């Protein structure tokens, strides 16, 4: 029986691993447009601010955000977005073009990865998740932060 379970887990992993790589976390392009959608749907945004080449940033993206999207369970819970700190311009809440770094700094981001929960008014809901202190607990911390953001919107 243990061999059968191991074989099933291996087969599932082999089938699902390519799907996780195929999923992309949408890039934050227009804060203004996303805020409108968040207001209409009464949703928070889970925003990962990261830097290229950052190992922990990659971990958050691959092990948490992509699986959240792939699961389909978060479609009605949050908009999930990413922002590369050195990214080209994006449209801020006021419709102005700003750099990714400038926008991240306006939200108080100084270290990467930082995950923020944003409300439909563009304000940060609760404490950001800065860095990855413990990979064993990170998923729970992320879920708890989202639950707190959802509660603040009710």
Contact map, one row per residue, 1 for C-alpha under 8 A:
1111100000000000000000000000000000000000000000000000000000000000000000000000000000000000000000000000000000000000000000000000000000000000000000000000000000
1111110000000000000000000000000000000000000000000000000000000000000000000000000000000000000000000000000000000000000000000000000000000000000000000000000000
1111111000000000000000000000000000000000000000000000000000000000000000000000000000000000000000000000000000000000000000000000000000000000000000000000000000
1111111100000000000000000000000000000000000000000000000000000000000000000000000000000000000000000000000000000000000000000000000000000000000000000000000000
1111111110000000000000000000000000000000000000000000000000000000000000000000000000000000000000000000000000000000000000000000000000000000000000000000000000
0111111111000000000000000000000000000000000000000000000000000000000000000000000000000000000000000000000000000000000000000000000000000000000000000000000000
0011111111100000000000000000000000000000000000000000000000000000000000000000000000000000000000000000000000000000000000000000000000000000000000000000000000
0001111111110000000000000000000000000000000000000000000000000000000000000000000000000000000000000000000000000000000000000000000000000000000000000000000000
0000111111111000000000000000000000000000000000000000000000000000000000000000000000000000000000000000000000000000000000000000000000000000000000000000000000
0000011111111100000000000000000000000000000000000000000000000000000000000000000000000000000000000000000000000000000000000000000000000000000000000000000000
0000001111111110000000000000000000000000000000000000000000000000000000000000000000000000000000000000000000000000000000000000000000000000000000000000000000
0000000111111111000000000000000000000000000000000000000000000000000000000000000000000000000000000000000000000000000000000000000000000000000000000000000000
0000000011111111100000000000000000000000000000000000000000000000000000000000000000000000000000000000000000000000000000000000000000000000000000000000000000
0000000001111111110000000000000000000000000000000000000000000000000000000000000000000000000000000000000000000000000000000000000000000000000000000000000000
0000000000111111111000000000000000000000000000000000000000000000000000000000000000000000000000000000000000000000000000000000000000000000000000000000000000
0000000000011111111100000000000000000000000000000000000000000000000000000000000000000000000000000000000000000000000000000000000000000000000000000000000000
0000000000001111111110000000000000000000000000000000000000000000000000000000000000000000000000000000000000000000000000000000000000000000000000000000000000
0000000000000111111111000000000000000000000000000000000000000000000000000000000000000000000000000000000000000000000000000000000000000000000000000000000000
0000000000000011111111100000000000000000000000000000000000000000000001000000000000000000000000000000000000000000000000000000000000000000000000000000000000
0000000000000001111111100000000000000000000000000000000000000100011001000000000000000000000000000000000000000000000000000000000000000000000000000000000000
0000000000000000111111110000000000000000000000000000000000000100000000000000000000000000000000000000000000000000000000000000000000000000000000000000000000
0000000000000000011111110000000000000000000000000000000000000000000000000000000000000000000000000000000000000000000000000000000000000000000000000000000000
0000000000000000001111111000000000000000000000000000000000000000010011000000000000000000000000000000000000000000000000000000000000000000000000000000000000
0000000000000000000011111100000000000000000000000000000000000000010000000000000000000000000000000000000000000000000000000000000000000000000000000000000000
0000000000000000000000111110000000000000000000000000000000001000110010000000000111000000000000000000000000000000000000000000000000000000000000000000000000
0000000000000000000000011111000000000000000000000000000000000000000000000000000111000000000000000000000000000000000000000000000000000000000000000000000000
0000000000000000000000001111100000000000000000000000000000000000000000000000000011100000000000000000000000000000000000000000000000000000000000000000000000
0000000000000000000000000111111000000000000000000000000000000000000000000000000011100000010000000000000000000000000000000000000000000000000000000000000000
0000000000000000000000000011111000000000000000000000000000000000000000000000000000000000111000000000000000000000000000000000000000000000000000000000000000
0000000000000000000000000001111111000000000000000000000000000000000000000000000000000000011110000000000000000000000000000000000000000000000000000000000000
0000000000000000000000000001111111100000000000000000000000000000000000000000000000000000011110000000000000000000000000000000000000000000000000000000000000
0000000000000000000000000000011111110000000000000000000000000000000000000000000000000000001111100000000000000000000000000000000000000000000000000000000000
0000000000000000000000000000011111111000000000000000000000000000000000000000000000000000000000000000000000000000000000000000000000000000000000000000000000
0000000000000000000000000000011111111100000000000000000000000000000000000000000000000000000000000000000000000000000000000000000000000000000000000000000000
0000000000000000000000000000001111111110000000000000000000000000000000000000000000000000000010000000000000000000000000011100000000000000000000000000000000
0000000000000000000000000000000111111111000000000000000000000000000000000000000000000000000000000000000000000000000000010000000000000000000000000000000000
0000000000000000000000000000000011111111100000000000000000000000000000000000000000000000000000000000000000000000000000000000000000000000000000000000000000
0000000000000000000000000000000001111111111110000000000000000000000000000000001000000000000000000000000000000000000000110000000000000000000000000000000000
0000000000000000000000000000000000111111111000000000000000000000000000000000000000000000000000000000000000000000000000011000000000000000000000000000000000
0000000000000000000000000000000000011111110000000000000000000000000000000000000000000000000000000000000000000000000000000000000000000000000000000000000000
0000000000000000000000000000000000001111111000000000000000000000000000000000000000000000000000000000000000000000000000000000000000000000000000000000000000
0000000000000000000000000000000000000111111100000000000000000000000000000000000000000000000000000000000000000000000000010000000000000000000000000000000010
0000000000000000000000000000000000000110111110000000000000000000000000000001111000000000000000000000000000000000000000110000000000000000000000000000010010
0000000000000000000000000000000000000100011111000000000000000000000000000000111000000000000000000000000000000000000011110000000000000000000000000000110010
0000000000000000000000000000000000000100001111100000000000000000000000000000011110000000000000000000000000000000000111110000000000000000000000000000000000
0000000000000000000000000000000000000000000111110000000000000000000000000000011110000000000000000000000000000000001111000000000000000000000000000100000000
0000000000000000000000000000000000000000000011111000000000000000000000000000000111100000000000000000000000000000001111000000000000000000000000000000000000
0000000000000000000000000000000000000000000001111100000000001000000000000000000011100000000000000000000000000000111100000000000000000000000000000000000000
0000000000000000000000000000000000000000000000111110000000000000000000000000000001111000000000000000000100001001111100000000000000000000000000000000000000
0000000000000000000000000000000000000000000000011111010010000000000000000000000001111000000000000000000000000001110000000000000000000000000000000000000000
0000000000000000000000000000000000000000000000001111110010000000000000000000000000011100000000000000000000000001100000000000000000000000000000000000000000
0000000000000000000000000000000000000000000000000111110000000000000000000000000000010000000000000000000000000000000000000000000000000000000000000000000000
0000000000000000000000000000000000000000000000000011111001000000000000000000000000000000000000000000000000000000000000000000000000000000000000000000000000
0000000000000000000000000000000000000000000000000111111111000000000000000000000000000000000000000000000000000001100000000000000000000000000000000000000000
0000000000000000000000000000000000000000000000000000111111100000000000000000000000000000000000000000000000000000000000000000000000000000000000000000000000
0000000000000000000000000000000000000000000000000000011111110000000000000000000000000000000000000000000000000001100000000000000000110000000000000000000000
0000000000000000000000000000000000000000000000000110011111111000000000000000000000000000000000000000000000000001100000000000000000000000000000000000000000
0000000000000000000000000000000000000000000000000000111111111100000000000000000000000000000000000000000000000000000000000000000000000000000000000000000000
0000000000000000000000000000000000000000000000000000001111111111000000000000000000000000000000000000000000000000000000000000000000000000000000000000000000
0000000000000000000000000000000000000000000000000000000111111111100000000000000000000000000000000000000000000000100000000000000000000000000000000000000000
0000000000000000000000001000000000000000000000010000000011111111110000000000000000000000000000000000000000000000000000000000000000000000000000000000000000
0000000000000000000110000000000000000000000000000000000001111111111000000000000000000000000000000000000000000000000000000000000000000000000000000000000000
0000000000000000000000000000000000000000000000000000000000111111111000000000000000000000000000000000000000000000000000000000000000000000000000000000000000
0000000000000000000000000000000000000000000000000000000000111111111100000000000000000000000000000000000000000000000000000000000000000000001000000000000000
0000000000000000000000001000000000000000000000000000000000011111111110000000000100000000000000000000000000000000000000000000000000000000000000000000000000
0000000000000000000100111000000000000000000000000000000000001111111111000000000000000000000000000000000000000000000000000000000000000000000000000000000000
0000000000000000000100000000000000000000000000000000000000000111111111100000000000000000000000000000000000000000000000000000000000000000000000000000000000
0000000000000000000000000000000000000000000000000000000000000001111111111100000000000000000000000000000000000000000000000000000000000000000000000000000000
0000000000000000000000101000000000000000000000000000000000000000111111111110000100000000000000000000000000000000000000000000000000000000000000000000000000
0000000000000000001100100000000000000000000000000000000000000000011111110000000000000000000000000000000000000000000000000000000000000000000000000000000000
0000000000000000000000000000000000000000000000000000000000000000001111111100000000000000000000000000000000000000000000000000000000000000000000000000000000
0000000000000000000000000000000000000000000000000000000000000000000111111110000000000000000000000000000000000000000000000000000000000000000000000000000000
0000000000000000000000000000000000000000000000000000000000000000000110111111100000000000000000000000000000000000000000000000000000000000000000000000000000
0000000000000000000000000000000000000000000000000000000000000000000110111111111000000000000000000000000000000000000000000000000000000000000000000000000000
0000000000000000000000000000000000000000000000000000000000000000000010011111111000000000000000000000000000000000000000000000000000000000000000000000000000
0000000000000000000000000000000000000000001000000000000000000000000000001111110000000000000000000000000000000000000000000000000000000000000000000000000000
0000000000000000000000000000000000000000001100000000000000000000000000001111111000000000000000000000000000000000000000000000000000000000000000000000010000
0000000000000000000000000000000000000000001111000000000000000000000000000111111100000000000000000000000000000000000000000000000000000000000000000000000000
0000000000000000000000000000000000000100001111000000000000000000000000000110111110000000000000000000000000000000000000000000000000000000000000000000000000
0000000000000000000000001100000000000000000011100000000000000000100010000000011111000000000000000000000000000000000000000000000000000000000000000000000000
0000000000000000000000001111000000000000000011110000000000000000000000000000001111100000000000000000000000000000000000000000000000000000000000000000000000
0000000000000000000000001111000000000000000000111100000000000000000000000000000111110000000000000000000000000000000000000000000000000000000000000000000000
0000000000000000000000000011000000000000000000111100000000000000000000000000000011111010000000000001000000000000000000000000000000000000000000000000000000
0000000000000000000000000000000000000000000000001111000000000000000000000000000001111110000000000001100000000000000000000000000000000000000000000000000000
0000000000000000000000000000000000000000000000001110000000000000000000000000000000111110000000000001100100000000000000000000000000000000000000000000000000
0000000000000000000000000000000000000000000000000010000000000000000000000000000000011111000000000011100000000000000000000000000000000000000000000000000000
0000000000000000000000000000000000000000000000000000000000000000000000000000000000111111100000000011100000000000000000000000000000000000000000000000000000
0000000000000000000000000000000000000000000000000000000000000000000000000000000000000111110000000011000000000000000000000000000000000000000000000000000000
0000000000000000000000000000100000000000000000000000000000000000000000000000000000000011111000001111000000000000000000000000000000000000000000000000000000
0000000000000000000000000001111000000000000000000000000000000000000000000000000000000001111100001111000000000000000000000000000000000000000000000000000000
0000000000000000000000000000111100000000000000000000000000000000000000000000000000000000111111111100000000000000000000000000000000000000000000000000000000
0000000000000000000000000000011100000000000000000000000000000000000000000000000000000000011111111100001000000000000000000000000000000000000000000000000000
0000000000000000000000000000011100100000000000000000000000000000000000000000000000000000001111110000000000000000000000000100000000000000000000000000000000
0000000000000000000000000000000100000000000000000000000000000000000000000000000000000000001111110000000000000000000000000000000000000000000000000000000000
0000000000000000000000000000000100000000000000000000000000000000000000000000000000000000001111111000000000000000000000000000000000000000000000000000000000
0000000000000000000000000000000000000000000000000000000000000000000000000000000000000000001111111100000000000000000000000000000000000000000000000000000000
0000000000000000000000000000000000000000000000000000000000000000000000000000000000000000111100111110000000000000000000000000000000000000000000000000000000
0000000000000000000000000000000000000000000000000000000000000000000000000000000000000000111100011111011000000000000000000000000000000000000000000000000000
0000000000000000000000000000000000000000000000000000000000000000000000000000000000000111110000001111111000000000000000000000000000000000000000000000000000
0000000000000000000000000000000000000000000000000000000000000000000000000000000000111111110000000111111100000000000000000000000000000000000000000000000000
0000000000000000000000000000000000000000000000000000000000000000000000000000000000011110000000000011111110000000000000000000000000000000000000000000000000
0000000000000000000000000000000000000000000000000000000000000000000000000000000000000000000000000111111111000000000000000000000000000000000000000000000000
0000000000000000000000000000000000000000000000000000000000000000000000000000000000000000000100000111111111100000000000000000000000000000000000000000000000
0000000000000000000000000000000000000000000000001000000000000000000000000000000000001000000000000001111111111100000000000000000000000000000000000000000000
0000000000000000000000000000000000000000000000000000000000000000000000000000000000000000000000000000111111111100000000000000000000000000000000000000000000
0000000000000000000000000000000000000000000000000000000000000000000000000000000000000000000000000000011111111000000000000000000000000000000000000000000000
0000000000000000000000000000000000000000000000000000000000000000000000000000000000000000000000000000001111111000000000000001000000000000000000000000000000
0000000000000000000000000000000000000000000000000000000000000000000000000000000000000000000000000000000111111100000000000000000000000000000000000000000000
0000000000000000000000000000000000000000000000001000000000000000000000000000000000000000000000000000000111111111010000000000000000000000000000000000000000
0000000000000000000000000000000000000000000000000000000000000000000000000000000000000000000000000000000110011111000000000000000000000000000000000000000000
0000000000000000000000000000000000000000000000000000000000000000000000000000000000000000000000000000000000001111110000000000000001100000000000000000000000
0000000000000000000000000000000000000000000000001110010110000000000000000000000000000000000000000000000000001111110000000000000001100000000000000000000000
0000000000000000000000000000000000000000000000011110010110010000000000000000000000000000000000000000000000000011111000000000000001110000000000000000000000
0000000000000000000000000000000000000000000000011100000000000000000000000000000000000000000000000000000000001011111100000000000111100000000000000000000000
0000000000000000000000000000000000000000000001111000000000000000000000000000000000000000000000000000000000000000111110000000000111000000000000000000000000
0000000000000000000000000000000000000000000011111000000000000000000000000000000000000000000000000000000000000000011111000001101110000000000000000000000000
0000000000000000000000000000000000000000000111100000000000000000000000000000000000000000000000000000000000000000001111100001110100000000000000001100100000
0000000000000000000000000000000000000000000111100000000000000000000000000000000000000000000000000000000000000000000111111111100000000000000000000000100000
0000000000000000000000000000000000000100001110000000000000000000000000000000000000000000000000000000000000000000000011111111100000000000000000000000100010
0000000000000000000000000000000000110110011110000000000000000000000000000000000000000000000000000000000000000000000001111110000000000000000000000000000000
0000000000000000000000000000000000100010000000000000000000000000000000000000000000000000000000000000000000000000000001111110000000000000000000000000000000
0000000000000000000000000000000000100000000000000000000000000000000000000000000000000000000010000000000000000000000001111111000000000000000000000000000000
0000000000000000000000000000000000000000000000000000000000000000000000000000000000000000000000000000000000000000000001111111100000000000000000000000000000
0000000000000000000000000000000000000000000000000000000000000000000000000000000000000000000000000000000000100000000111100111111100000000000000000000000000
0000000000000000000000000000000000000000000000000000000000000000000000000000000000000000000000000000000000000000000111100011111000000000000000000001100100
0000000000000000000000000000000000000000000000000000000000000000000000000000000000000000000000000000000000000000000010000001111100000000000000001001100000
0000000000000000000000000000000000000000000000000000000000000000000000000000000000000000000000000000000000000000000100000001111110000000000000001000000000
0000000000000000000000000000000000000000000000000000000000000000000000000000000000000000000000000000000000000000011110000001011111000000000000000000000000
0000000000000000000000000000000000000000000000000000000000000000000000000000000000000000000000000000000000000000011100000000001111110000000011000000000000
0000000000000000000000000000000000000000000000000000000000000000000000000000000000000000000000000000000000000011111000000000000111110000000000000000000000
0000000000000000000000000000000000000000000000000000000100000000000000000000000000000000000000000000000000000011110000000000000011111000000000000000000000
0000000000000000000000000000000000000000000000000000000100000000000000000000000000000000000000000000000000000000100000000000000011111110010000000000000000
0000000000000000000000000000000000000000000000000000000000000000000000000000000000000000000000000000000000000000000000000000000000111110010000000000000000
0000000000000000000000000000000000000000000000000000000000000000000000000000000000000000000000000000000000000000000000000000000000011111110000000000000000
0000000000000000000000000000000000000000000000000000000000000000000000000000000000000000000000000000000000000000000000000000000000011111111000000000000000
0000000000000000000000000000000000000000000000000000000000000000000000000000000000000000000000000000000000000000000000000000000000000111111000000000000000
0000000000000000000000000000000000000000000000000000000000000000000000000000000000000000000000000000000000000000000000000000000000000111111110000000000000
0000000000000000000000000000000000000000000000000000000000000000000000000000000000000000000000000000000000000000000000000000000000011111111111000000000000
0000000000000000000000000000000000000000000000000000000000000001000000000000000000000000000000000000000000000000000000000000000000000011111111100000000000
0000000000000000000000000000000000000000000000000000000000000000000000000000000000000000000000000000000000000000000000000000000000000000111111110000000000
0000000000000000000000000000000000000000000000000000000000000000000000000000000000000000000000000000000000000000000000000000000010000000111111111000000000
0000000000000000000000000000000000000000000000000000000000000000000000000000000000000000000000000000000000000000000000000000000010000000011111111100000000
0000000000000000000000000000000000000000000000000000000000000000000000000000000000000000000000000000000000000000000000000000000000000000001111111110000000
0000000000000000000000000000000000000000000000000000000000000000000000000000000000000000000000000000000000000000000000000000000000000000000111111111000000
0000000000000000000000000000000000000000000000000000000000000000000000000000000000000000000000000000000000000000000010000000011000000000000011111111100000
0000000000000000000000000000000000000000000001000000000000000000000000000000000000000000000000000000000000000000000010000000000000000000000001111111110000
0000000000000000000000000000000000000000000000000000000000000000000000000000000000000000000000000000000000000000000000000000000000000000000000111111111000
0000000000000000000000000000000000000000000000000000000000000000000000000000000000000000000000000000000000000000000000000000110000000000000000011111111100
0000000000000000000000000000000000000000000100000000000000000000000000000000000000000000000000000000000000000000000011100000110000000000000000001111111110
0000000000000000000000000000000000000000001100000000000000000000000000000000100000000000000000000000000000000000000000000000000000000000000000000111111111
0000000000000000000000000000000000000000000000000000000000000000000000000000000000000000000000000000000000000000000000000000000000000000000000000011111111
0000000000000000000000000000000000000000000000000000000000000000000000000000000000000000000000000000000000000000000000000000100000000000000000000001111111
0000000000000000000000000000000000000000011100000000000000000000000000000000000000000000000000000000000000000000000000100000000000000000000000000000111111
0000000000000000000000000000000000000000000000000000000000000000000000000000000000000000000000000000000000000000000000000000000000000000000000000000011111
